[in-house]
């Protein structure tokens, strides 16, 4: 078996360790004997994105996000919509997440057009939402697994029909108001969690890979299990520390 992993705007949109998401996906394939080819996709490249199995779209600085927005509108937008409709699995973090919605209204009033792949919009907030985050994902099983990461964004995202990736246990999530973090639409997963996300949350990395395998090889495709004891211990240590520090900062006992 083989999978093709695309890193969208790898040179511009990879702050706070987002590149580590690509590394984690490729490594978890390698441990299972699955050939993973990683292809960076840059500005001005017009490619058939349906040929990819997983696409990772990270966050970036404001100026880089403007550059990427122009390229999405002029070069890659139609191909990305077609690929998503074809079942492409995609992880979009922070700035990438924002550009998959309908628009991002900046504090200046300027509006960055999005692709409308996720039924959501983003507006600039008055304060920065920053800190450790813990998110519970009831859709992924019982007991509901958690995601841990680090959020750092001033944009506030509001969902329409897209469902949240999870419920905030600690942190601000999409907007600091409605208790939701991230979004899921088809096989597209948006989130504000950096860190990078996937090395800290191996179950979620495997969920993305399983979806990709099923798209390419059929509904019966499955990932061979891995011994994730060390990864689970690391995840639990991060979760407990984040919650402990969060209680200390808020005064909650």
C-alpha positions in Angstrom: 0.0 0.0 0.0 1.0 3.6 -0.6 -0.3 7.0 0.3 0.6 10.4 -1.2 0.7 13.2 1.4 0.6 16.8 0.2 2.0 19.7 2.2 0.2 22.7 0.9 2.4 25.9 1.0 5.1 24.1 3.0 7.4 27.1 2.8 4.9 29.7 4.0 2.3 28.0 6.1 4.1 26.0 8.8 4.4 28.0 12.0 4.4 26.6 15.6 5.6 23.2 14.3 2.8 22.5 11.8 5.4 20.7 9.6 5.5 18.1 12.3 2.0 16.9 11.3 3.4 15.8 7.9 6.3 14.1 9.6 3.9 12.2 12.0 1.7 11.0 9.2 4.7 9.7 7.1 6.3 8.1 10.1 3.2 6.3 11.2 2.8 5.0 7.7 6.5 3.8 7.6 6.1 1.9 10.9 3.4 -0.1 9.2 5.2 -0.7 6.0 3.0 1.7 4.1 4.9 3.7 1.5 4.3 7.4 2.1 5.3 9.9 -0.5 5.4 13.5 0.7 5.0 16.3 -1.9 5.3 20.0 -1.1 2.9 22.2 -3.1 3.9 25.8 -3.5 2.7 29.1 -4.8 1.8 29.1 -8.5 1.7 25.3 -8.8 -1.5 24.0 -10.6 -1.9 20.3 -9.7 -4.6 17.7 -9.7 -5.2 17.5 -6.0 -7.5 14.5 -6.4 -4.2 12.5 -6.9 -3.3 13.1 -3.2 -4.5 11.0 -0.3 -4.0 13.5 2.6 -3.4 17.2 2.4 -1.9 19.2 5.3 -2.4 23.0 5.3 -0.8 24.8 8.2 -0.8 28.3 9.7 1.3 31.3 8.7 2.1 34.9 9.3 -0.4 37.6 8.2 1.6 38.6 5.1 2.1 35.0 4.0 -1.6 34.3 4.5 -2.4 37.2 2.1 -0.1 35.6 -0.5 -1.7 32.2 -0.1 -5.2 33.6 -0.3 -4.4 35.1 -3.7 -3.0 31.8 -4.9 -6.0 29.8 -3.7 -8.4 32.1 -5.5 -6.4 32.3 -8.7 -4.7 28.9 -9.0 -5.8 26.1 -6.7 -9.3 26.8 -5.5 -11.3 24.9 -8.1 -8.9 21.9 -7.9 -9.1 21.8 -4.1 -12.9 21.9 -4.1 -13.0 19.1 -6.7 -10.6 17.0 -4.6 -12.6 17.5 -1.4 -15.8 16.5 -3.2 -13.9 13.4 -4.3 -13.2 12.5 -0.7 -9.7 14.0 -0.2 -8.6 13.9 3.5 -7.4 17.3 4.7 -6.0 18.7 7.9 -6.1 22.5 8.0 -4.6 24.4 11.0 -5.2 28.0 12.0 -4.6 30.2 9.0 -5.3 27.3 6.6 -8.5 26.5 8.5 -9.6 30.2 8.2 -9.0 30.2 4.4 -11.2 27.2 3.9 -14.3 29.1 5.3 -16.2 31.7 3.4 -14.1 34.6 4.4 -11.9 36.2 7.1 -12.7 39.8 8.0 -9.5 41.4 9.3 -9.4 44.1 11.9 -8.8 46.7 9.2 -12.1 45.8 7.6 -10.4 44.1 4.7 -12.0 40.8 3.8 -9.9 37.8 2.7 -12.1 35.5 0.5 -12.1 31.9 1.4 -13.0 28.8 -0.5 -16.3 27.9 1.2 -15.2 24.3 1.7 -16.0 24.6 5.4 -19.4 26.2 6.2 -17.9 28.8 8.5 -16.6 32.4 8.6 -13.9 34.2 10.6 -13.7 37.7 11.9 -10.9 39.4 13.8 -11.3 39.5 17.5 -10.3 42.2 20.0 -8.1 39.9 22.0 -5.7 37.1 21.2 -6.8 33.6 22.2 -3.6 31.9 23.3 -2.6 29.1 25.5 -2.7 25.3 26.0 -5.9 23.6 24.9 -7.7 20.3 25.6 -10.6 19.2 23.4 -12.9 16.2 23.9 -14.1 14.5 20.7 -17.3 12.5 21.4 -17.8 11.5 17.8 -14.6 9.4 17.9 -15.8 6.8 20.4 -16.6 6.1 24.0 -15.0 7.1 26.2 -14.4 10.2 24.1 -10.7 10.7 23.3 -9.1 14.1 23.7 -6.9 16.3 21.6 -4.2 18.4 23.2 -2.4 21.3 21.6 -1.6 25.0 21.7 -3.8 27.8 20.3 -2.6 31.2 19.3 -5.1 33.2 17.2 -7.0 36.5 17.1 -9.4 35.3 14.4 -12.8 34.1 15.7 -14.4 31.4 13.7 -18.2 30.7 13.7 -19.7 27.5 12.2 -22.9 27.1 10.2 -23.6 23.5 9.2 -20.1 22.2 9.8 -19.9 20.3 13.1 -17.1 21.1 15.6 -14.1 18.9 15.8 -14.6 18.8 19.5 -15.8 20.4 22.7 -13.4 22.7 24.6 -12.3 21.3 28.0 -9.5 23.9 28.4 -8.9 26.9 26.1 -10.9 29.2 23.9 -11.6 27.1 20.8 -13.0 28.6 17.7 -14.2 31.9 19.2 -14.1 31.8 23.0 -17.9 31.8 23.2 -19.7 28.7 22.0 -17.5 25.9 23.4 -16.5 24.4 20.1 -13.1 23.8 18.6 -12.3 23.3 15.0 -14.7 22.0 12.3 -15.4 18.8 10.3 -16.9 18.9 6.8 -16.8 15.8 4.7 -13.2 14.5 5.1 -11.8 18.0 5.9 -10.8 18.8 9.5 -10.0 22.3 10.6 -8.5 23.3 13.9 -6.6 26.0 15.8 -4.4 23.5 17.6 -0.7 23.8 16.9 2.1 22.1 18.6 2.2 20.2 16.2 -1.1 18.5 16.7 -0.6 14.9 15.3 2.5 13.8 17.3 0.6 14.6 20.5 -2.6 12.9 19.4 -1.7 9.6 17.6 -5.3 8.4 17.5 -6.3 11.4 15.4 -3.3 10.9 13.0 -4.5 7.3 12.5 -8.1 8.5 11.9 -6.9 10.6 9.0 -4.8 7.8 7.6 -7.7 5.3 7.9 -10.0 7.7 6.0 -7.3 8.1 3.3 -6.7 4.3 3.0 -10.4 3.7 2.6 -10.8 6.3 -0.1 -7.9 4.7 -2.1 -8.4 1.0 -1.3 -12.0 0.6 -0.3 -14.1 0.5 2.8 -12.4 -2.6 4.3 -9.0 -1.0 4.3 -7.5 -0.8 7.9 -4.4 0.3 9.6 -2.3 -2.4 11.4 -2.1 -1.6 15.1 0.9 0.0 16.6 2.3 -0.1 20.2 1.4 3.5 21.2 2.1 3.1 24.9 4.8 5.8 24.9 2.7 8.2 22.8 -0.3 7.7 25.0 1.8 8.4 28.1 3.1 11.6 26.5 -0.4 12.6 25.5 -1.7 12.0 29.0 1.2 13.9 30.6 0.5 16.9 28.4 -3.3 16.8 29.1 -2.8 16.6 32.9 -0.2 19.3 33.0 -2.4 21.6 30.8 -5.4 21.1 33.0 -3.4 21.6 36.2 -1.9 24.9 35.0 -5.3 26.0 33.6 -6.9 25.5 37.1 -4.0 27.4 38.7 -4.4 30.4 36.3 -8.2 30.6 36.8 -8.2 29.8 40.5 -10.6 26.8 39.9 -10.0 23.8 42.2 
